[in-house]
């Protein structure tokens, strides 16, 4: 069997935590930040855990994660 290829776009967007959960960066935090309130931009800070339904899709795209 040949090696499976990882989805390169997904490999740049998702990471694995120490406990094995899949992490993602929150959306809407890229630009036009002067319009958004500081309360709103604080919510976008940090990373969040991928939901269980999306986790199956991510694991299919990243077999070696």
N, CA, C and O atoms as a GROMACS GRO file, in nm:
protein
  260
    1UNK      N    1   0.084  -0.119   0.000
    1UNK     CA    2   0.000   0.000   0.000
    1UNK      C    3   0.088   0.126   0.000
    1UNK      O    4   0.183   0.135   0.078
    2UNK      N    5   0.058   0.220  -0.086
    2UNK     CA    6   0.132   0.347  -0.082
    2UNK      C    7   0.088   0.431   0.037
    2UNK      O    8  -0.016   0.407   0.098
    3UNK      N    9   0.170   0.530   0.067
    3UNK     CA   10   0.135   0.620   0.177
    3UNK      C   11   0.013   0.703   0.138
    3UNK      O   12  -0.007   0.736   0.021
    4UNK      N   13  -0.067   0.737   0.239
    4UNK     CA   14  -0.180   0.826   0.216
    4UNK      C   15  -0.130   0.970   0.220
    4UNK      O   16  -0.039   1.002   0.296
    5UNK      N   17  -0.191   1.056   0.139
    5UNK     CA   18  -0.152   1.196   0.138
    5UNK      C   19  -0.240   1.276   0.233
    5UNK      O   20  -0.361   1.255   0.240
    6UNK      N   21  -0.176   1.367   0.306
    6UNK     CA   22  -0.250   1.458   0.392
    6UNK      C   23  -0.304   1.573   0.308
    6UNK      O   24  -0.241   1.614   0.210
    7UNK      N   25  -0.420   1.625   0.346
    7UNK     CA   26  -0.477   1.741   0.280
    7UNK      C   27  -0.397   1.862   0.328
    7UNK      O   28  -0.401   1.897   0.446
    8UNK      N   29  -0.324   1.927   0.236
    8UNK     CA   30  -0.230   2.032   0.275
    8UNK      C   31  -0.298   2.154   0.334
    8UNK      O   32  -0.245   2.218   0.424
    9UNK      N   33  -0.417   2.188   0.282
    9UNK     CA   34  -0.490   2.301   0.339
    9UNK      C   35  -0.534   2.274   0.481
    9UNK      O   36  -0.529   2.363   0.566
   10UNK      N   37  -0.576   2.151   0.508
   10UNK     CA   38  -0.621   2.114   0.642
   10UNK      C   39  -0.503   2.105   0.738
   10UNK      O   40  -0.516   2.138   0.856
   11UNK      N   41  -0.387   2.059   0.688
   11UNK     CA   42  -0.272   2.044   0.777
   11UNK      C   43  -0.221   2.177   0.826
   11UNK      O   44  -0.159   2.184   0.933
   12UNK      N   45  -0.246   2.285   0.750
   12UNK     CA   46  -0.205   2.418   0.794
   12UNK      C   47  -0.305   2.479   0.892
   12UNK      O   48  -0.270   2.573   0.964
   13UNK      N   49  -0.426   2.428   0.897
   13UNK     CA   50  -0.530   2.488   0.978
   13UNK      C   51  -0.559   2.416   1.110
   13UNK      O   52  -0.613   2.476   1.203
   14UNK      N   53  -0.524   2.289   1.119
   14UNK     CA   54  -0.559   2.211   1.238
   14UNK      C   55  -0.434   2.159   1.306
   14UNK      O   56  -0.332   2.134   1.242
   15UNK      N   57  -0.442   2.144   1.438
   15UNK     CA   58  -0.332   2.092   1.518
   15UNK      C   59  -0.388   1.996   1.621
   15UNK      O   60  -0.509   1.993   1.646
   16UNK      N   61  -0.300   1.918   1.680
   16UNK     CA   62  -0.342   1.822   1.780
   16UNK      C   63  -0.295   1.869   1.917
   16UNK      O   64  -0.181   1.913   1.932
   17UNK      N   65  -0.381   1.860   2.017
   17UNK     CA   66  -0.343   1.898   2.153
   17UNK      C   67  -0.270   1.782   2.220
   17UNK      O   68  -0.260   1.672   2.164
   18UNK      N   69  -0.220   1.807   2.338
   18UNK     CA   70  -0.149   1.703   2.410
   18UNK      C   71  -0.237   1.586   2.448
   18UNK      O   72  -0.190   1.472   2.456
   19UNK      N   73  -0.366   1.612   2.470
   19UNK     CA   74  -0.458   1.505   2.506
   19UNK      C   75  -0.519   1.437   2.385
   19UNK      O   76  -0.596   1.342   2.399
   20UNK      N   77  -0.485   1.484   2.263
   20UNK     CA   78  -0.532   1.418   2.142
   20UNK      C   79  -0.651   1.484   2.075
   20UNK      O   80  -0.699   1.434   1.973
   21UNK      N   81  -0.699   1.596   2.130
   21UNK     CA   82  -0.810   1.667   2.066
   21UNK      C   83  -0.758   1.748   1.948
   21UNK      O   84  -0.640   1.785   1.945
   22UNK      N   85  -0.845   1.777   1.853
   22UNK     CA   86  -0.806   1.855   1.737
   22UNK      C   87  -0.844   2.001   1.762
   22UNK      O   88  -0.958   2.031   1.797
   23UNK      N   89  -0.747   2.091   1.742
   23UNK     CA   90  -0.766   2.232   1.767
   23UNK      C   91  -0.776   2.309   1.636
   23UNK      O   92  -0.720   2.267   1.534
   24UNK      N   93  -0.847   2.421   1.640
   24UNK     CA   94  -0.858   2.510   1.525
   24UNK      C   95  -0.851   2.654   1.574
   24UNK      O   96  -0.877   2.682   1.691
   25UNK      N   97  -0.816   2.743   1.484
   25UNK     CA   98  -0.815   2.886   1.515
   25UNK      C   99  -0.955   2.941   1.489
   25UNK      O  100  -1.020   2.901   1.393
   26UNK      N  101  -1.001   3.031   1.574
   26UNK     CA  102  -1.134   3.087   1.559
   26UNK      C  103  -1.140   3.183   1.440
   26UNK      O  104  -1.042   3.249   1.407
   27UNK      N  105  -1.255   3.189   1.378
   27UNK     CA  106  -1.274   3.273   1.260
   27UNK      C  107  -1.302   3.417   1.299
   27UNK      O  108  -1.321   3.447   1.417
   28UNK      N  109  -1.306   3.506   1.202
   28UNK     CA  110  -1.340   3.649   1.212
   28UNK      C  111  -1.236   3.732   1.284
   28UNK      O  112  -1.266   3.845   1.323
   29UNK      N  113  -1.116   3.681   1.303
   29UNK     CA  114  -1.015   3.756   1.378
   29UNK      C  115  -0.905   3.810   1.288
   29UNK      O  116  -0.800   3.851   1.338
   30UNK      N  117  -0.926   3.810   1.157
   30UNK     CA  118  -0.819   3.843   1.065
   30UNK      C  119  -0.798   3.990   1.039
   30UNK      O  120  -0.686   4.039   1.057
   31UNK      N  121  -0.900   4.063   0.998
   31UNK     CA  122  -0.882   4.204   0.960
   31UNK      C  123  -1.011   4.280   0.989
   31UNK      O  124  -1.109   4.221   1.035
   32UNK      N  125  -1.011   4.410   0.963
   32UNK     CA  126  -1.121   4.502   0.999
   32UNK      C  127  -1.147   4.499   1.148
   32UNK      O  128  -1.263   4.500   1.192
   33UNK      N  129  -1.041   4.494   1.227
   33UNK     CA  130  -1.057   4.482   1.372
   33UNK      C  131  -1.095   4.614   1.436
   33UNK      O  132  -1.143   4.615   1.550
   34UNK      N  133  -1.073   4.728   1.367
   34UNK     CA  134  -1.108   4.856   1.427
   34UNK      C  135  -1.259   4.876   1.433
   34UNK      O  136  -1.308   4.953   1.516
   35UNK      N  137  -1.334   4.808   1.347
   35UNK     CA  138  -1.480   4.816   1.349
   35UNK      C  139  -1.536   4.736   1.467
   35UNK      O  140  -1.634   4.778   1.530
   36UNK      N  141  -1.475   4.623   1.497
   36UNK     CA  142  -1.527   4.532   1.598
   36UNK      C  143  -1.491   4.582   1.738
   36UNK      O  144  -1.385   4.639   1.760
   37UNK      N  145  -1.581   4.558   1.831
   37UNK     CA  146  -1.557   4.600   1.969
   37UNK      C  147  -1.450   4.512   2.032
   37UNK      O  148  -1.424   4.400   1.988
   38UNK      N  149  -1.388   4.565   2.138
   38UNK     CA  150  -1.283   4.489   2.204
   38UNK      C  151  -1.340   4.364   2.269
   38UNK      O  152  -1.273   4.261   2.276
   39UNK      N  153  -1.464   4.372   2.314
   39UNK     CA  154  -1.529   4.253   2.372
   39UNK      C  155  -1.544   4.144   2.266
   39UNK      O  156  -1.524   4.026   2.294
   40UNK      N  157  -1.578   4.187   2.145
   40UNK     CA  158  -1.595   4.092   2.035
   40UNK      C  159  -1.462   4.032   1.991
   40UNK      O  160  -1.455   3.912   1.965
   41UNK      N  161  -1.358   4.113   1.983
   41UNK     CA  162  -1.229   4.062   1.938
   41UNK      C  163  -1.165   3.970   2.041
   41UNK      O  164  -1.090   3.879   2.005
   42UNK      N  165  -1.193   3.992   2.169
   42UNK     CA  166  -1.140   3.902   2.272
   42UNK      C  167  -1.197   3.762   2.259
   42UNK      O  168  -1.130   3.663   2.291
   43UNK      N  169  -1.320   3.752   2.211
   43UNK     CA  170  -1.381   3.620   2.192
   43UNK      C  171  -1.311   3.540   2.084
   43UNK      O  172  -1.313   3.417   2.086
   44UNK      N  173  -1.248   3.611   1.989
   44UNK     CA  174  -1.180   3.542   1.879
   44UNK      C  175  -1.039   3.497   1.917
   44UNK      O  176  -0.977   3.422   1.841
   45UNK      N  177  -0.989   3.540   2.030
   45UNK     CA  178  -0.851   3.507   2.068
   45UNK      C  179  -0.839   3.360   2.106
   45UNK      O  180  -0.935   3.299   2.155
   46UNK      N  181  -0.723   3.304   2.083
   46UNK     CA  182  -0.695   3.168   2.123
   46UNK      C  183  -0.747   3.065   2.025
   46UNK      O  184  -0.786   3.098   1.913
   47UNK      N  185  -0.747   2.942   2.068
   47UNK     CA  186  -0.790   2.831   1.984
   47UNK      C  187  -0.909   2.762   2.048
   47UNK      O  188  -0.935   2.779   2.167
   48UNK      N  189  -0.982   2.686   1.968
   48UNK     CA  190  -1.096   2.610   2.020
   48UNK      C  191  -1.089   2.467   1.969
   48UNK      O  192  -1.017   2.437   1.874
   49UNK      N  193  -1.164   2.381   2.033
   49UNK     CA  194  -1.165   2.239   1.999
   49UNK      C  195  -1.267   2.216   1.888
   49UNK      O  196  -1.375   2.275   1.888
   50UNK      N  197  -1.233   2.132   1.793
   50UNK     CA  198  -1.322   2.099   1.683
   50UNK      C  199  -1.436   2.012   1.735
   50UNK      O  200  -1.414   1.925   1.819
   51UNK      N  201  -1.557   2.035   1.685
   51UNK     CA  202  -1.672   1.956   1.729
   51UNK      C  203  -1.660   1.812   1.683
   51UNK      O  204  -1.582   1.781   1.593
   52UNK      N  205  -1.737   1.724   1.745
   52UNK     CA  206  -1.725   1.581   1.716
   52UNK      C  207  -1.767   1.547   1.574
   52UNK      O  208  -1.713   1.454   1.515
   53UNK      N  209  -1.864   1.620   1.518
   53UNK     CA  210  -1.906   1.593   1.382
   53UNK      C  211  -1.799   1.634   1.282
   53UNK      O  212  -1.775   1.564   1.183
   54UNK      N  213  -1.735   1.748   1.306
   54UNK     CA  214  -1.629   1.793   1.216
   54UNK      C  215  -1.500   1.714   1.237
   54UNK      O  216  -1.417   1.706   1.146
   55UNK      N  217  -1.482   1.657   1.354
   55UNK     CA  218  -1.359   1.584   1.384
   55UNK      C  219  -1.342   1.464   1.291
   55UNK      O  220  -1.230   1.432   1.252
   56UNK      N  221  -1.451   1.398   1.256
   56UNK     CA  222  -1.444   1.284   1.165
   56UNK      C  223  -1.392   1.328   1.028
   56UNK      O  224  -1.312   1.257   0.966
   57UNK      N  225  -1.439   1.444   0.981
   57UNK     CA  226  -1.394   1.495   0.852
   57UNK      C  227  -1.247   1.532   0.855
   57UNK      O  228  -1.174   1.504   0.761
   58UNK      N  229  -1.203   1.594   0.965
   58UNK     CA  230  -1.064   1.636   0.976
   58UNK      C  231  -0.973   1.514   0.982
   58UNK      O  232  -0.867   1.512   0.919
   59UNK      N  233  -1.012   1.412   1.057
   59UNK     CA  234  -0.929   1.291   1.068
   59UNK      C  235  -0.919   1.219   0.935
   59UNK      O  236  -0.818   1.152   0.909
   60UNK      N  237  -1.021   1.229   0.851
   60UNK     CA  238  -1.015   1.170   0.718
   60UNK      C  239  -0.918   1.244   0.629
   60UNK      O  240  -0.847   1.184   0.548
   61UNK      N  241  -0.914   1.378   0.645
   61UNK     CA  242  -0.823   1.458   0.564
   61UNK      C  243  -0.679   1.447   0.613
   61UNK      O  244  -0.585   1.461   0.534
   62UNK      N  245  -0.661   1.424   0.744
   62UNK     CA  246  -0.528   1.418   0.804
   62UNK      C  247  -0.507   1.283   0.871
   62UNK      O  248  -0.522   1.272   0.993
   63UNK      N  249  -0.472   1.180   0.795
   63UNK     CA  250  -0.463   1.045   0.853
   63UNK      C  251  -0.349   1.029   0.952
   63UNK      O  252  -0.354   0.939   1.036
   64UNK      N  253  -0.246   1.114   0.945
   64UNK     CA  254  -0.131   1.097   1.035
   64UNK      C  255  -0.129   1.199   1.147
   64UNK      O  256  -0.027   1.214   1.214
   65UNK      N  257  -0.240   1.269   1.170
   65UNK     CA  258  -0.245   1.369   1.277
   65UNK      C  259  -0.260   1.302   1.411
   65UNK      O  260  -0.266   1.370   1.514
   0.00000   0.00000   0.00000
